[in-house]
Amino acid sequence: MSYHKSYRKPKDKVHYSHNFRNYHHNLLGRPTIIGYMSVDVNRQYCSNLSQLKFLNSYSTTSTSLDLNYNIDAAIKRTTDENNEKINLLLQFLMHRNQYITSLHKNLDFITYRRTLISIMCSAFNSSESLIIKACLFQDKIYLCSVENTQEILRRQSRTKDEEKYCAWGYKFEQYLLSDQPNLSPNVEKPVVENEEFSIFYYTTLGDLKLLYGAQIDALLTKKSTTQTPKTDDFETNLNYLRNNEFAELKTNREIQNFKQERNFKRYKLLRCWCQCILANLNGLLVGFRNDQGIVQRLHWFNTQDLVEYCKNEWNPQQALDHLHYFLTYIKNCFEPYKTQTGPVAIQFEINIDKKITIAECDNDILPTWFLEKNH
């Protein structure tokens, strides 16, 4: 018998009934959408909704999606987070500076969601160190993740199989997502791995004020969903996004034993829950595949159900407490530098024993074009 039979069957269209919940004694405020960007085939910033994708109806009974189909035609990713750092986020800030400063004058941190997720997950996974570079500039602290030694080695020695799994993830999204609501997905065109859509959020974490960008996989389509506005008007597009709900998509090898399920809960679903809670996502659609790259079933996880499903593996309160503690620690470390006019950079490392080491470092987070524009 296949092990996945033990999963609770999802309810039909359960993902349309989501409400944001503060599970965490109100530590995390409700994330508010304050901006968006599309990234084109050349990894260029675009201030429109051109890369927004839609998740329409799908079957959770049985399916057969060949993730190898037309995969050799894919246009591969040409950059990565290590050389892009937070540059696209900074372009958004420059473009929407007047809007953001009028609403959110006293921000503590500006970063990407992925950096916040890495900090949250480090509360539980202690097999590797976590390195974060922070730069104080004009009373705001900009954060950027840095690869540790193991991550560098993994990237440099990536196997063909690992590259294939990554390509399968992009192909899975193409099978499920369309360019407009109630349109069929187009799996014939080449996958363009450079393209993405991001939303920018403002929220509070206890006494801290955060602005961060998050790549968003899909807008959930329902009967009332209209097509994307045919305008570049910022407020119109912002209202469109605020009036809709969003979801994450993932692929995972079919689970066949207890150990695999435990790892799935402990690592993958922890990261997915962090992704969902920080962007107020409705939930997560997982495509379970075999070793040949055929997705044989889809399973929907509501964001609020992930906590109960994974309760023996991680604790949501601990994740957010750890994030709040670490960000507060960073903020306090910059107190002696508050009077300096130029950027000050410090590297923070949480080692496997949860000890934090700090060292001043060169600013390679905020480029010259950003500093000059904001002086």
C-alpha positions in Angstrom: 0.0 0.0 0.0 1.3 3.4 -0.8 2.2 5.4 2.2 0.4 8.6 1.1 -3.0 6.9 1.9 -2.6 8.0 5.5 -2.9 11.7 4.5 -6.1 13.4 5.4 -8.2 14.0 2.3 -8.4 17.8 1.6 -11.8 19.3 1.4 -13.0 20.7 -1.9 -12.0 24.3 -2.5 -10.9 24.6 1.1 -8.3 27.2 0.0 -11.0 29.8 -0.6 -12.0 30.1 3.1 -8.7 31.4 4.5 -8.5 33.9 7.3 -5.2 35.3 8.6 -4.7 34.1 12.2 -2.2 35.3 14.8 -1.3 32.0 16.2 1.5 33.6 18.0 0.2 35.8 20.7 0.1 38.7 18.3 3.8 38.7 17.8 3.4 38.8 14.0 1.1 41.5 12.6 -1.0 40.9 9.5 1.3 41.4 6.4 0.0 44.3 4.3 0.7 44.4 0.5 2.5 47.7 -0.3 4.0 47.0 -3.7 4.8 44.5 -6.4 7.3 43.8 -9.3 7.7 41.5 -12.2 11.1 40.3 -13.3 11.5 39.6 -17.0 13.5 37.2 -19.1 16.6 39.3 -18.7 16.1 39.5 -14.9 15.2 43.2 -15.2 12.8 45.0 -12.8 9.4 45.8 -14.2 6.8 47.8 -12.3 3.8 45.9 -13.6 1.8 42.7 -13.1 3.1 41.0 -16.3 4.5 37.9 -14.5 1.5 37.4 -12.2 0.2 33.8 -12.6 -3.1 32.2 -11.7 -4.0 28.9 -10.2 -7.3 27.6 -11.5 -9.1 24.4 -10.8 -7.2 21.1 -10.4 -7.9 17.5 -9.4 -6.7 16.1 -6.1 -7.8 12.6 -7.0 -5.4 11.4 -9.7 -3.2 13.1 -12.2 -0.3 12.5 -14.5 2.0 15.4 -15.2 5.3 14.6 -17.0 7.8 17.1 -15.7 10.3 16.1 -18.4 8.0 17.3 -21.2 9.8 19.9 -23.4 12.2 20.5 -20.5 15.3 20.7 -22.8 13.8 23.9 -24.3 13.8 25.7 -21.0 15.5 29.1 -20.8 17.7 28.5 -17.8 18.2 30.9 -14.9 21.2 33.2 -15.6 21.7 34.8 -12.2 21.3 33.7 -8.6 20.7 35.2 -5.2 24.5 35.5 -4.5 25.2 37.9 -7.3 21.9 39.7 -7.3 21.8 40.2 -3.5 18.9 42.6 -2.9 19.3 44.8 -6.0 15.8 44.2 -7.4 14.3 45.1 -4.0 16.4 48.3 -4.0 15.1 49.2 -7.4 11.6 48.9 -6.2 12.4 51.1 -3.2 13.8 53.8 -5.4 10.9 53.6 -7.8 8.3 53.9 -5.0 10.3 55.9 -2.6 7.7 58.7 -2.1 4.8 56.2 -1.5 6.8 54.1 1.0 8.3 57.0 3.0 4.9 58.7 3.3 3.3 55.5 4.8 6.2 53.8 6.6 8.8 56.3 7.9 10.2 54.3 10.8 11.1 51.0 9.2 13.6 48.9 11.2 14.4 46.2 8.6 14.3 45.9 4.8 15.1 42.5 3.3 13.7 39.5 1.3 11.3 36.9 2.9 13.9 34.2 2.2 16.3 35.7 4.7 13.6 35.9 7.4 12.7 32.2 6.6 16.4 31.1 7.0 16.5 32.8 10.5 13.2 31.1 11.5 14.3 27.7 10.4 17.6 28.1 12.2 15.7 27.8 15.5 15.3 24.1 14.7 17.8 23.0 12.1 21.3 23.3 13.6 23.4 21.2 11.2 24.7 24.3 9.4 25.7 27.8 10.3 23.6 30.8 9.1 25.3 33.9 7.8 23.5 37.2 7.4 25.0 40.5 6.3 23.4 43.7 7.7 23.9 47.2 6.6 22.7 50.3 8.5 21.9 53.3 6.3 19.7 56.3 7.2 18.2 54.5 10.3 17.2 51.4 8.3 18.9 48.0 8.5 19.1 46.1 5.2 19.6 42.3 5.4 21.0 39.9 2.9 21.7 36.2 3.2 25.2 34.9 2.6 26.1 31.3 1.6 28.0 29.3 4.2 30.8 27.0 3.3 28.6 23.9 2.9 26.1 25.8 0.6 29.0 27.0 -1.6 30.3 23.5 -1.9 26.8 22.2 -2.7 26.2 24.8 -5.4 29.6 24.2 -7.0 29.2 20.4 -7.0 25.5 20.2 -8.0 24.7 16.9 -9.7 22.7 16.5 -12.9 19.9 15.0 -10.8 19.8 18.1 -8.6 19.7 20.4 -11.6 16.9 18.2 -13.0 14.8 18.4 -9.7 15.1 22.2 -9.9 13.9 22.2 -13.5 11.0 20.0 -12.6 9.8 22.5 -10.1 9.6 25.2 -12.7 7.8 22.8 -15.1 5.3 21.8 -12.4 4.3 25.5 -12.0 3.8 25.8 -15.8 1.4 22.8 -15.8 -0.7 24.4 -13.1 -0.6 28.1 -13.7 -2.0 30.4 -16.4 -1.4 34.0 -17.5 -5.0 35.0 -16.8 -7.8 33.6 -14.6 -9.8 30.7 -16.2 -7.3 30.3 -19.0 -5.7 26.9 -19.6 -2.0 26.7 -18.8 0.3 26.5 -21.8 2.8 23.7 -21.3 4.1 23.9 -24.9 6.1 27.1 -24.6 9.6 26.9 -23.1 9.8 27.5 -19.3 11.6 30.8 -18.6 13.4 30.4 -15.3 14.4 34.0 -15.1 10.9 35.3 -14.9 9.1 35.8 -11.6 6.5 37.9 -9.7 7.1 39.4 -6.3 4.9 41.2 -3.8 6.3 43.6 -1.1 4.9 43.5 2.4 4.9 45.6 5.5 4.3 44.1 8.9 5.3 44.3 12.5 7.0 41.6 14.5 6.5 42.7 18.1 8.1 46.1 18.3 9.9 45.8 15.0 8.7 47.2 11.6 9.6 45.1 8.6 9.5 45.6 4.8 10.3 42.6 2.7 9.8 41.2 -0.8 8.5 37.7 -1.5 8.3 35.8 -4.7 4.7 34.7 -5.2 3.8 31.6 -7.2 0.1 32.0 -7.8 -3.1 34.0 -7.4 -6.0 31.8 -6.5 -8.7 32.0 -9.1 -12.4 32.0 -8.0 -15.6 32.8 -9.9 -15.3 36.5 -9.0 -11.7 36.9 -10.1 -11.3 39.4 -12.9 -8.4 39.7 -15.3 -5.4 41.7 -14.3 -6.0 45.5 -14.8 -4.7 46.7 -18.2 -2.9 49.6 -16.6 0.4 50.5 -15.0 -1.4 52.6 -12.4 0.2 51.7 -9.1 -2.9 52.1 -6.8 -5.2 50.2 -9.2 -2.8 47.2 -9.3 -2.2 47.4 -5.6 -6.0 47.2 -4.9 -6.3 44.3 -7.3 -3.6 42.3 -5.4 -5.1 43.2 -2.0 -8.5 41.9 -3.0 -7.2 38.5 -3.9 -5.5 35.5 -2.3 -2.3 33.7 -3.1 -0.7 30.2 -2.8 2.6 28.5 -2.9 3.4 25.5 -5.2 6.0 22.8 -4.5 7.0 19.4 -5.8 8.1 16.5 -3.6 9.1 12.9 -4.1 6.3 10.6 -3.2 6.4 9.6 0.4 6.8 5.9 1.1 7.8 5.5 4.7 7.7 7.2 8.1 11.3 8.6 7.8 10.5 10.4 4.5 7.3 11.8 6.0 9.1 13.1 9.1 11.7 14.8 6.9 9.0 16.3 4.8 7.4 17.8 7.8 10.6 18.8 9.6 12.3 20.6 6.8 10.1 21.2 3.7 6.9 22.0 5.4 8.6 24.2 8.0 10.0 26.4 5.3 6.6 26.3 3.5 4.8 27.4 6.6 7.2 30.3 7.0 6.7 31.3 3.4 2.9 31.2 3.9 2.7 33.0 7.2 5.0 35.9 6.1 3.0 36.5 3.0 -0.4 35.7 4.4 -0.7 32.9 1.8 -3.8 30.8 1.7 -1.9 27.6 1.5 0.3 25.2 -0.4 -0.3 22.9 -3.3 2.2 20.0 -3.5 2.7 17.8 -6.5 4.0 14.4 -5.4 6.1 12.8 -8.1 7.9 9.5 -8.7 11.6 9.2 -9.5 10.9 9.5 -13.3 9.4 13.0 -12.8 5.7 12.1 -13.2 3.4 13.9 -10.7 0.8 11.4 -9.8 -1.2 13.3 -7.2 -1.8 16.8 -5.9 -2.4 17.7 -2.3 -3.6 21.0 -0.8 -2.4 22.1 2.6 -4.1 25.0 4.3 -1.7 27.3 6.0 -3.4 26.9 9.4 -3.5 23.1 9.1 0.3 22.9 8.6 0.9 23.7 12.3 -1.3 20.8 13.5 0.1 18.4 10.9 3.7 19.1 11.9 3.2 19.7 15.6 5.7 17.0 16.7 8.5 18.4 14.5 8.5 22.2 15.1 6.7 24.9 17.0 5.5 28.1 15.2 5.9 30.3 18.4 9.5 29.2 18.7 10.2 30.1 15.0 8.8 33.7 15.4 10.4 34.2 18.9 13.7 33.2 17.4 13.3 35.7 14.5 12.3 38.5 16.9 15.2 37.7 19.2 17.8 37.7 16.3 16.5 40.8 14.6 16.4 42.7 18.0 20.0 41.5 18.6 21.0 42.9 15.2 19.3 46.2 15.9 21.0 46.6 19.2 24.4 45.9 17.7 23.9 48.9 15.4 23.1 51.4 18.3 26.7 52.7 18.6 26.7 53.6 14.9 23.4 55.5 14.8 25.1 58.9 14.4 27.2 57.8 11.3 26.0 59.2 8.0 27.4 56.6 5.7 26.5 52.9 5.5 27.9 50.6 8.2 28.0 46.8 7.6 28.2 44.0 10.1 28.2 40.2 9.4 26.3 38.0 11.8 26.8 34.2 12.0 24.7 31.8 14.0 26.8 28.7 14.4 25.5 25.1 14.9 25.6 25.7 18.7 23.3 28.7 18.3 26.1 31.1 19.3 26.1 34.4 17.4 29.4 35.9 16.2 29.7 39.4 14.7 32.3 41.2 12.6 32.4 44.5 10.8 32.6 44.0 7.1 32.6 45.9 3.8 29.3 47.1 2.5 28.5 45.0 -0.6 24.7 45.0 0.0 23.9 48.6 -1.0 25.4 49.6 -4.3 26.7 53.0 -5.2 23.8 53.9 -7.3 21.4 53.4 -4.4 23.5 55.2 -1.9 24.0 58.2 -4.2 20.3 58.4 -5.0 19.4 58.4 -1.3 21.9 60.9 0.0 
